[in-house]
Amino acid sequence: MAEVDRIEDVVGLDEEASKDSLANEAMPTEAQPKCATYASIAVAMVGAAMFGLDQGNFGNVQGFESFREDWCLHRYGEEHSCSEEGSVHNVKWQDDFVLWGAVLITIGATAGALLLGPPLMNRCGRRPCVGIGGAICFFGCLLASYLSVHSVIAFFHGRFITGFGVGVSCFALPVYNAELSTASIRGATGTLFQLNVMLGCFAAVLITLVDKDWYFGMMLPGLAGAVLAVSCFFIPESPRYVMEKKGYDAGFQCLSRVRAGDVHLEAQEILTQIQEEKDIENVTFLGLFRERNLRKRVFIACTLVVGQQATGVNAFLGYAATIFRSIGIDNPIEFNVIFNSIMIIGCVAGLLLVDSKYGGRRSQLLIASALMGPPLILAGLALHFNWPGMITMVCVIIYGVGFQFAWGSIPWIYPAEIFSMAEKGAAVSLAVGMNYISNAVVIFITPYLMQWSVPGTLFFFGALNLLNAMFVYFYIKETKGVPLESIPDLFGEKARGRKLEEKSSSEMNC
């Protein structure tokens, strides 16, 4: 009997295995990204390089002798106060021209992300939004360089318009990436944003070290903008946007262009979300705060991007030369090139891990915070107590690698992941706007912090990095590998469309 029972058990297991095998064969396999997926995202990410070129060019161009002669001499000082050494201590030059030249970029980017980005992306599409932003940036760079006619007003307008174009383009980039990528690569391709920012910044530093023509230096972001504006004609639109505006067949065809394999399952998931939201108008800025689940996600997205600026990276990069000089480095600009090249390693490591079983959004942010906060505090102590300069140098490098490992890229990825189609325009716009506003605040307060105390500035940003770690621990949910349509459910309640649908169904049953 025991032998018979054993045989029946084996037969039963074989039948179950056969059923599972047939079920697996019947289920459609998830489509995989094509080379066209990566190529399209890489082309769009030229917008991030445009942003990086703008971050890297002005810091060096303002030190060019030809730039100081054209803009400082006889306007903000005389020969001595506008010289290489004298201009550093020329308060009028620094506060009335250099500071505003930097801040107007972020003010313009905020305006672009909040005012033009959302309606352009919702009405015309993700792709036109990215390309038009590049064209605007090109015009702004022209106005701030070859068309400035030595007018401060024209220069400042050019800087604002440059930032406006950057804001419009960079607002749509995370959304385009999130909607074009599959769940398995969404984080890695999103990290390309920060990698391109880093490469753009690095390229600007190298070019301005070799070419001292300030006109060409100020034009660098515009050249990337022109490439972006033209190349956007040759990449596909977001399949989700096409399906929403032109119907299932058009969206299915668009999806097939960027997927290998059977796309029916993914197309059906997209269609389901669109149908759930078809009676829901795009959420306005005020509408972002009406529901608890949505308020929570808006809070998380905005706090995350503010936290990116609270790391102090833009303040630190802007004053790297001052800090490097204080620890005895003879040529801080050359060391800054080395420092930027090392940070690229952190960015690549983050890109490789963010979608792997060893990484993720939440875990990498926590690791990065641990690599940033304590080293900054230690660097501040080393400066305060005059410890060997090598300690500060190593701490600064660890901090830079930590930032690029997670905080440089994930705050751009995450907000585009956690909102539905109806919510995305206003929510991502608000998050990107908050990012640029925070950036402007950090740029504005940093000179005063540095005048107060260089070690104190490092202590201040080190403490903010520790607060960032606490925020991530308590609020950030892991979205690695989760389909976009399912992510809002991670935050405690049904997504907006499904919640309203269930409410209507329950009312009908009553």
HUQUI-V277628 format. One record per residue. N is the residue number from 0. RES is the residue in one small letter. D_CENTER is the distance of its C-alpha to the mean C-alpha in Angstrom with 2 decimals. Layout:
n: (N N)
res: (RES RES)
d_center: (D_CENTER D_CENTER)
This chain:
n: (0 1 2 3 4 5 6 7 8 9 10 11 12 13 14 15 16 17 18 19 20 21 22 23 24 25 26 27 28 29 30 31 32 33 34 35 36 37 38 39 40 41 42 43 44 45 46 47 48 49 50 51 52 53 54 55 56 57 58 59 60 61 62 63 64 65 66 67 68 69 70 71 72 73 74 75 76 77 78 79 80 81 82 83 84 85 86 87 88 89 90 91 92 93 94 95 96 97 98 99 100 101 102 103 104 105 106 107 108 109 110 111 112 113 114 115 116 117 118 119 120 121 122 123 124 125 126 127 128 129 130 131 132 133 134 135 136 137 138 139 140 141 142 143 144 145 146 147 148 149 150 151 152 153 154 155 156 157 158 159 160 161 162 163 164 165 166 167 168 169 170 171 172 173 174 175 176 177 178 179 180 181 182 183 184 185 186 187 188 189 190 191 192 193 194 195 196 197 198 199 200 201 202 203 204 205 206 207 208 209 210 211 212 213 214 215 216 217 218 219 220 221 222 223 224 225 226 227 228 229 230 231 232 233 234 235 236 237 238 239 240 241 242 243 244 245 246 247 248 249 250 251 252 253 254 255 256 257 258 259 260 261 262 263 264 265 266 267 268 269 270 271 272 273 274 275 276 277 278 279 280 281 282 283 284 285 286 287 288 289 290 291 292 293 294 295 296 297 298 299 300 301 302 303 304 305 306 307 308 309 310 311 312 313 314 315 316 317 318 319 320 321 322 323 324 325 326 327 328 329 330 331 332 333 334 335 336 337 338 339 340 341 342 343 344 345 346 347 348 349 350 351 352 353 354 355 356 357 358 359 360 361 362 363 364 365 366 367 368 369 370 371 372 373 374 375 376 377 378 379 380 381 382 383 384 385 386 387 388 389 390 391 392 393 394 395 396 397 398 399 400 401 402 403 404 405 406 407 408 409 410 411 412 413 414 415 416 417 418 419 420 421 422 423 424 425 426 427 428 429 430 431 432 433 434 435 436 437 438 439 440 441 442 443 444 445 446 447 448 449 450 451 452 453 454 455 456 457 458 459 460 461 462 463 464 465 466 467 468 469 470 471 472 473 474 475 476 477 478 479 480 481 482 483 484 485 486 487 488 489 490 491 492 493 494 495 496 497 498 499 500 501 502 503 504 505 506 507 508 509)
res: (m a e v d r i e d v v g l d e e a s k d s l a n e a m p t e a q p k c a t y a s i a v a m v g a a m f g l d q g n f g n v q g f e s f r e d w c l h r y g e e h s c s e e g s v h n v k w q d d f v l w g a v l i t i g a t a g a l l l g p p l m n r c g r r p c v g i g g a i c f f g c l l a s y l s v h s v i a f f h g r f i t g f g v g v s c f a l p v y n a e l s t a s i r g a t g t l f q l n v m l g c f a a v l i t l v d k d w y f g m m l p g l a g a v l a v s c f f i p e s p r y v m e k k g y d a g f q c l s r v r a g d v h l e a q e i l t q i q e e k d i e n v t f l g l f r e r n l r k r v f i a c t l v v g q q a t g v n a f l g y a a t i f r s i g i d n p i e f n v i f n s i m i i g c v a g l l l v d s k y g g r r s q l l i a s a l m g p p l i l a g l a l h f n w p g m i t m v c v i i y g v g f q f a w g s i p w i y p a e i f s m a e k g a a v s l a v g m n y i s n a v v i f i t p y l m q w s v p g t l f f f g a l n l l n a m f v y f y i k e t k g v p l e s i p d l f g e k a r g r k l e e k s s s e m n c)
d_center: (67.71 65.00 64.66 64.47 61.79 59.77 60.11 59.08 55.99 55.02 55.68 53.62 50.67 51.00 51.02 47.88 46.15 47.29 45.96 42.55 42.57 43.54 40.91 38.20 39.59 39.67 36.07 33.69 31.32 27.58 26.50 24.47 21.88 23.58 22.89 22.09 19.13 17.55 18.77 17.39 13.81 14.28 15.68 12.98 10.39 12.69 10.72 7.93 11.16 12.46 9.92 10.83 14.43 14.53 13.42 16.07 18.88 20.01 20.62 23.10 24.50 25.67 27.90 29.60 33.26 33.29 30.41 32.29 35.50 34.15 32.29 33.73 37.36 39.76 37.00 35.64 38.23 40.80 40.91 40.62 37.92 35.85 36.43 33.86 35.07 36.18 32.98 31.15 33.67 34.00 32.74 33.24 31.25 28.37 28.24 29.25 27.50 24.96 23.27 23.15 21.97 18.81 18.47 19.16 15.99 13.94 16.72 16.60 12.88 13.62 16.67 15.15 12.60 15.56 18.57 18.22 15.11 16.56 20.12 19.27 17.14 19.84 22.81 22.01 19.34 15.77 16.98 18.80 16.00 13.85 17.10 18.44 15.42 16.16 19.82 19.37 17.49 20.45 22.96 21.43 21.57 25.12 26.10 24.85 26.72 29.58 30.26 30.01 33.82 33.55 32.79 30.57 30.01 28.96 26.60 24.94 24.73 23.17 20.44 19.78 19.83 17.52 14.88 15.87 15.22 11.76 11.03 12.88 11.28 7.53 8.83 10.49 8.40 7.05 10.66 12.29 11.05 12.11 15.34 16.29 15.86 18.50 18.02 18.98 16.22 13.33 11.60 12.55 11.50 8.00 8.01 9.13 5.85 6.02 9.70 10.00 8.55 11.07 13.69 13.52 14.01 16.71 18.36 18.62 20.25 22.64 23.59 24.31 26.37 28.55 28.66 29.63 29.72 27.56 27.62 26.01 23.52 22.33 22.31 19.88 16.71 19.18 20.44 17.12 16.99 20.52 19.85 17.05 19.45 22.25 20.64 19.19 22.89 23.19 20.53 21.19 20.01 18.51 21.65 21.04 21.03 24.08 25.96 25.47 26.68 29.19 30.40 30.49 32.08 29.60 26.64 28.52 29.11 25.48 24.50 27.28 25.81 22.79 24.65 27.56 30.19 31.18 28.56 30.88 29.49 25.84 27.12 29.30 26.54 24.53 27.80 28.65 25.51 26.11 29.76 29.00 26.92 29.13 31.08 28.11 26.77 23.10 22.34 22.44 20.74 23.99 24.15 21.08 23.42 26.54 26.18 25.78 23.50 21.13 21.34 20.45 17.28 16.28 17.17 15.13 11.88 12.56 13.88 11.02 8.61 11.83 12.43 9.45 11.29 14.55 14.23 15.45 13.57 13.51 17.07 18.10 16.93 18.60 21.75 21.80 24.96 26.74 26.09 27.08 30.19 31.14 31.38 33.57 31.44 33.35 30.66 27.33 25.61 26.62 25.58 22.14 21.93 23.03 20.60 17.59 19.14 19.58 15.96 15.26 17.55 15.47 12.39 14.88 16.51 13.50 12.97 16.72 17.06 14.37 16.60 19.85 22.60 21.97 18.36 16.12 13.38 15.94 17.99 15.39 14.03 17.75 18.61 15.93 17.22 20.67 19.86 18.53 20.77 24.21 23.79 22.82 25.89 28.01 26.96 28.00 31.28 31.88 31.57 33.67 36.45 36.36 35.77 35.40 32.44 31.48 30.43 27.90 26.67 26.18 24.48 22.00 21.24 20.87 18.47 16.26 16.44 15.69 12.43 11.22 12.88 10.69 9.19 6.88 5.37 7.01 5.92 3.16 6.44 9.05 9.48 9.91 12.42 14.62 15.99 18.79 19.16 21.07 18.64 15.31 15.75 16.57 14.53 11.04 12.29 13.42 10.33 8.30 11.67 12.08 9.02 10.71 14.08 13.54 12.48 15.70 17.73 16.90 17.74 20.84 22.23 21.66 24.72 26.89 25.77 26.49 29.83 30.68 30.02 27.78 28.53 28.07 24.54 23.73 25.49 23.57 20.07 21.55 22.81 19.52 18.02 21.00 20.41 16.87 18.72 21.14 18.65 17.04 20.64 21.91 19.25 16.70 18.19 17.67 16.39 16.83 19.13 19.71 20.12 17.94 21.26 22.15 19.13 20.19 23.51 22.10 21.97 25.74 26.81 26.95 24.31 25.25 27.06 29.03 29.96 31.57 33.24 34.82 35.95 37.70 39.30 40.69 42.12 43.89 45.35 46.75)
